Amino acid sequence: MSSETAAPTSVSTHILDTSVGRPAEGVALTLSVRTGREGAWTAHGAGKTDADGRCKDLPPLPDGTTHVRLDFEVEDYFATEHGQPQQAEEQQDAPRVRDSGAFFPEVAITFAVKPGEHYHVPLLLNPFGYSVYRGS
């Protein structure tokens, strides 16, 4: 396959707030790229999650990209009603001090990429933890 017809390397993501079982809407994120393990990070795109918790319109990655970093700004999300499912007293096993600020104010996910592939990176988020995986 020639480079003229090769599919661009691309990234998409979505966030599920597992504390409420719903998409996390309005989370700002930035996409940065680098070439090689020692390369400098370069900002390449930004966006916010939509009502379905998805950010699908990130730009294709530049040729030569070997690593990608997604930075999710989750502190503002948890400071709003979006991240507040109930009062802590109503949650049987919840910590009593939910309004003390986000334990993780940001989440940075770094991963390696290969040319021509699509990478979907879901983030499962709650106020005191998160997990991430390569989706489809």
Residue, then its C-alpha position, 0 to 999 in steps of 0.5 A: m500500500s502506498s503512503e498516498t492511500a494509507a489510512p491516517t493514524s487516528v485517536s478517539t476517546h470516551i469517558l464513563d463516570t463509573s460513580v453514576g454509570r453515565p457518560a462524563e460530558g464536558v471534560a476538556l482534553t488535549l492530544s499531544v504527540r511525539t516522535g521517538r521515546e526521547g522526542a519533545w511533546t507537541a500539542h496537536g489537538a483539543g476538545k471536550t467530551d459530548a453528551d455521550g462522553r465521546c470526543k471523536d473529532l481529534p485530528p489525524l496524527p502527523d506522519g512519524t508520530t510514535h507516541v500519543r498523550l491524552d490529558f483529561e482535565v477532570e477536576d472541573y468535571f467533578a467540581t460541577e453537578h456532573g460529577q456529583p451523583q448524590q450526597a455522600e450521606e446517601q451513598q452507603d460506602a462513599p467517603r464522607v468528604r466528597d466535596s474536598g476536591a478531585f483526588f486526581p485533578e487530571v489524568a494523563i494517558t500515554f500510549a504508543v501508536k503505529p502508522g495507519e491504525h485507529y486507537h480508541v482509548p476509553l477512560l473509566l472514571n470515578p472521583f477516587g480512581y480510574s482505569v483505561y484500555r485500548g478499545s475498538 
